[in-house]
C-alpha cells in the first residue's frame, strides 16, 4: 500500500487532469514497476472506481504469463482486469515498438469504450519525459515535438491521462517494492537496439542533465505550443476561406511559424486528413511566397495576395 501522503498526492494530480473526483478510471498495466505503481496508487486513491487492462502484443514468449501476473495482482486488489490482444495483427520486426504502441492504444481505446470508461491513465513519469525530450531534441524536433508527452490528450471519446509526469522512476519502484511485488522485467528496456535505452543511459551517466528540469522544460514548451495553437485558430478564422474543396489564405504580415501552421492546416483541409509528410512544407512555402505554383501531398498551392490550396489536377496520360 502506498503511503498516505503519496495517495493524497496522486489523488490531487489525477483530479487536476480529470476535474471529476468521482470519475471511473481505466489503468493500462504492463506489469513493469511504473504501471504497477500506477495501479496501486489508483486503487488506493479511487477505491472501487478503477479497472485495469493489459495488452499482450505477443512480441515475447513471456508476454502471456506477464499478463496473467497482472491479472493476479488485480484480483488481490479487487480491481477488474482484462487481457487485450489482437490475434489477427502480426507486428513486423522492423519498427515493432512503434507498431506495438499504435496497436496498444487502439486496443485500450476499444476496451474503454466497451466498459464505458472516459479516462485512461498510463504510467509515463518524469524520467520518461526527460528521455523523450532528449530523443526528440537529437532528431531536430520543433516546438510540438519538444513539448513531449502531454499530461492529457483526447482520443475520440476517451481522454488519456498521464498523472505520474511529476513522479520519478525510483519513487514508483519503491512503491512496488513496499507492496511486496516483483515487477515484470522487460529485457527490451536494457537493449541498446532502442534509442530510448541509450538516452536513459546518458541521463544516468551525468549530473548535468537532471530529469526533473528536462521535464519542466517540456511543460513550459507545452504551454507555448498551446499558445501558438490558440493564435493559429484565431488567424485561421480571420484569414482563411473555404468553398467547394478549395481553401484560400491571406499570409501577409504573419511570422514564419504561423504561416507554416496555417499552410499545413489548409493542406489538411483540402486533403481531408493529416496523413502526409511535412518535410517538404518549408520548400513549398518558399515557392508560393515567391509567387510560384507548387504541389505538396496531392494539393496544388498557388501564390499571390491570397494563397490558393486545391486538389492537384489529374495528370495527363502520356
C-alpha positions in Angstrom: 0.0 0.0 0.0 1.4 3.4 -0.9 2.0 5.9 2.0 -1.0 8.2 2.8 0.9 11.3 1.6 1.6 9.5 -1.7 -2.1 8.6 -2.1 -3.1 12.2 -1.4 -0.5 13.5 -3.9 -1.7 11.1 -6.6 -5.3 12.0 -6.0 -4.5 15.7 -6.4 -2.5 15.0 -9.6 -5.4 12.9 -11.0 -8.2 15.3 -10.2 -6.2 18.2 -11.7 -6.4 16.3 -15.0 -10.0 15.0 -14.8 -11.7 17.7 -12.9 -14.0 14.9 -11.8 -13.3 13.4 -8.3 -15.8 10.6 -8.8 -14.9 9.6 -12.3 -14.2 5.9 -13.2 -10.7 5.3 -14.2 -9.1 2.8 -16.6 -5.5 2.0 -16.0 -3.1 0.5 -18.5 -0.8 -2.0 -16.7 2.0 -3.9 -18.4 3.4 -5.4 -15.2 6.5 -3.3 -15.1 7.3 -1.2 -12.0 5.9 2.0 -13.3 2.5 0.7 -14.3 2.2 -1.5 -11.1 2.8 1.6 -9.0 0.1 3.4 -11.1 -2.3 0.6 -10.3 -1.5 0.6 -6.6 -1.8 4.4 -6.4 -5.1 4.5 -8.4 -6.8 1.8 -6.4 -5.7 3.4 -3.1 -6.8 6.9 -4.2 -10.0 5.8 -6.1 -11.2 2.6 -4.4 -13.9 0.8 -6.3 -13.6 3.1 -9.4 -10.7 1.5 -11.1 -10.5 -1.1 -13.9 -7.2 -2.3 -15.4 -6.2 -3.7 -18.8 -3.0 -5.4 -20.1 -2.1 -5.6 -23.7 -0.4 -8.8 -24.9 1.5 -7.8 -28.0 2.8 -11.4 -28.5 6.3 -10.0 -29.1 7.9 -12.2 -26.5 7.0 -15.7 -25.2 6.8 -14.4 -21.7 4.1 -11.8 -22.5 1.1 -14.1 -21.9 2.5 -15.1 -18.5 3.2 -11.5 -17.6 -0.4 -10.5 -18.4 -1.6 -13.3 -16.2 0.6 -12.0 -13.4 -1.1 -8.6 -13.7 -4.4 -10.3 -13.6 -3.5 -12.0 -10.3 -2.3 -8.7 -8.8 -5.6 -7.1 -9.8 -7.6 -10.0 -8.3 -5.8 -9.5 -5.0 -6.7 -5.8 -5.1 -10.2 -6.4 -6.2 -9.7 -4.5 -9.4 -11.5 -5.8 -12.6 -8.9 -6.7 -15.2 -8.9 -7.6 -18.9 -6.2 -9.0 -21.1 -6.3 -7.5 -24.6 -4.8 -9.0 -27.8 -5.4 -8.9 -31.5 -4.7 -12.4 -32.9 -5.1 -11.1 -36.5 -2.4 -8.4 -36.2 1.3 -9.6 -36.6 3.9 -6.9 -35.8 6.8 -6.7 -38.3 10.3 -6.9 -36.9 11.2 -3.5 -38.3 9.8 -0.7 -36.2 8.0 -3.2 -33.9 7.9 -0.9 -31.0 6.1 1.9 -32.9 3.6 -0.6 -34.3 3.1 -2.1 -30.8 2.3 1.4 -29.5 -0.3 2.0 -32.2 -1.9 -1.4 -31.5 -1.8 -0.9 -27.8 -3.7 2.4 -27.8 -6.3 1.0 -30.3 -7.0 -2.0 -28.1 -7.1 0.1 -25.0 -9.5 2.6 -26.6 -11.8 -0.1 -27.8 -11.8 -1.7 -24.3 -12.5 1.6 -22.6 -15.4 2.2 -25.0 -16.9 -1.2 -24.2 -16.5 -0.6 -20.5 -17.9 3.0 -20.6 -14.6 4.4 -19.3 -14.0 8.0 -20.2 -10.5 8.3 -18.6 -7.5 6.0 -19.2 -4.3 6.5 -17.2 -0.9 5.4 -18.4 2.3 5.3 -16.3 4.6 7.9 -18.1 6.7 9.6 -15.5 9.3 12.4 -15.2 12.2 10.2 -16.3 10.3 9.0 -19.3 9.6 12.7 -20.2 13.2 13.6 -19.9 14.2 10.7 -22.2 11.6 11.8 -24.7 12.8 15.4 -24.7 16.4 14.3 -25.4 15.4 11.9 -28.1 13.3 14.5 -29.9 16.0 17.2 -29.5 18.5 14.8 -31.1 16.1 14.4 -34.1 15.7 18.2 -34.6 12.1 18.3 -33.4 10.2 21.6 -33.4 8.2 23.0 -30.6 5.4 20.5 -30.7 7.8 17.6 -30.5 9.8 19.1 -27.7 6.7 19.6 -25.6 7.0 15.8 -25.5 4.4 13.7 -23.6 1.3 15.8 -22.7 -0.5 15.4 -19.3 -3.7 14.6 -21.2 -5.0 14.2 -24.7 -8.3 13.3 -26.3 -8.6 10.1 -28.4 -12.2 10.2 -29.7 -14.5 9.8 -26.6 -11.5 8.7 -24.5 -9.2 11.1 -22.5 -5.7 9.6 -22.0 -4.1 10.8 -18.7 -0.5 10.8 -17.5 -0.9 11.6 -13.8 2.6 10.5 -13.0 4.6 13.0 -15.0 5.6 14.7 -11.8 6.9 11.4 -10.3 10.4 9.9 -10.5 11.1 6.3 -11.5 12.7 5.5 -8.2 9.7 6.7 -6.3 7.5 4.3 -8.2 9.8 1.4 -7.9 9.8 1.9 -4.1 6.0 1.8 -4.0 6.0 -1.5 -5.8 8.8 -3.0 -3.6 6.9 -1.7 -0.5 3.9 -3.7 -1.6 5.9 -6.9 -1.8 5.6 -7.2 -5.6 8.2 -8.2 -8.0 7.6 -6.3 -11.2 8.0 -7.7 -14.7 11.5 -7.3 -16.2 11.2 -6.5 -19.9 14.7 -7.1 -21.5 14.0 -4.6 -24.2 14.4 -1.8 -21.6 18.1 -2.7 -21.4 18.7 -3.3 -25.1 21.0 -0.9 -26.9 19.0 -1.6 -30.1 16.5 1.0 -28.9 17.2 4.8 -28.8 15.4 5.2 -25.5 17.7 2.8 -23.8 20.8 4.8 -24.9 19.3 8.1 -23.8 18.3 6.5 -20.5 22.0 5.6 -20.0 23.0 9.1 -21.0 20.8 10.6 -18.3 22.0 8.1 -15.7 25.7 8.8 -16.6 25.8 12.6 -15.9 24.5 15.0 -13.3 24.4 17.8 -16.0 21.0 16.5 -17.3 18.5 16.4 -14.5 15.3 14.6 -15.4 13.0 17.0 -13.4 14.5 20.0 -15.1 14.1 18.5 -18.6 10.5 17.5 -17.7 9.9 21.1 -16.5 11.2 22.4 -19.8 8.8 20.1 -21.7 5.9 21.6 -19.6 6.9 25.1 -20.5 7.2 24.2 -24.1 3.8 22.6 -24.0 2.3 25.9 -22.7 4.0 27.7 -25.6 2.6 25.2 -28.0 -0.9 25.7 -26.7 -0.5 29.5 -27.1 0.6 29.0 -30.7 -2.4 26.7 -31.3 -4.7 29.4 -29.9 -3.1 32.0 -32.2 -3.4 29.7 -35.3 -7.1 29.2 -34.6 -7.7 33.0 -34.3 -5.8 33.7 -37.6 -7.5 30.8 -39.4 -10.9 32.3 -38.6 -9.8 35.8 -39.7 -7.7 34.9 -42.8 -8.8 31.6 -44.3 -11.8 30.8 -46.6 -13.1 27.5 -47.8 -15.5 26.9 -50.7 -16.2 23.7 -52.7 -13.0 22.0 -51.5 -10.7 25.0 -52.2 -9.0 26.9 -49.4 -7.7 30.5 -49.7 -5.4 32.0 -47.1 -4.0 35.5 -46.5 -0.5 35.1 -45.0 0.5 38.7 -45.1 2.4 40.1 -42.2 2.5 36.9 -40.2 5.5 35.3 -38.5 7.0 32.3 -40.3 5.8 29.8 -37.8 2.2 30.9 -38.1 2.4 30.8 -41.8 3.7 27.3 -41.7 1.0 26.1 -39.4 -1.8 27.8 -41.3 -0.5 26.4 -44.6 -0.4 22.9 -43.0 -3.9 23.3 -41.8 -5.0 24.4 -45.3 -3.4 21.2 -46.8 -5.1 19.1 -44.1 -8.4 20.7 -45.0 -8.1 20.1 -48.7 -7.0 16.5 -48.3 -9.5 15.7 -45.5 -6.7 14.2 -43.3 -3.4 14.9 -41.7 -1.6 11.8 -43.0 1.1 13.4 -45.2 4.9 14.1 -44.8 5.6 17.6 -43.7 9.3 17.7 -44.6 8.6 19.5 -47.9 6.4 22.2 -46.4 9.1 24.8 -45.9 10.3 24.5 -49.5 6.7 24.7 -50.8 6.0 27.8 -48.7 9.2 29.4 -50.1 8.0 28.7 -53.7 4.5 30.1 -53.1 5.8 33.1 -51.2 7.8 33.9 -54.4 4.6 33.9 -56.4 5.1 30.5 -58.0 2.8 27.4 -58.0 3.8 24.2 -56.4 2.3 20.9 -55.3 2.6 19.1 -52.0 0.9 16.0 -50.7 -1.6 16.0 -53.6 -2.5 19.7 -53.1 -1.8 22.4 -55.6 -0.8 25.7 -54.0 -0.8 29.0 -55.9 0.8 32.2 -54.7 -0.4 35.8 -54.7 -2.1 38.1 -52.2 -4.2 35.2 -51.1 -2.8 31.7 -51.4 -5.0 29.1 -53.0 -5.0 25.4 -52.0 -6.9 22.9 -54.1 -6.7 19.3 -55.1 -3.9 18.5 -57.6 -5.4 18.2 -61.1 -5.2 14.8 -62.7 -2.0 14.2 -64.7 -2.4 13.8 -68.4 -1.8 10.3 -69.7 1.3 10.1 -71.9 
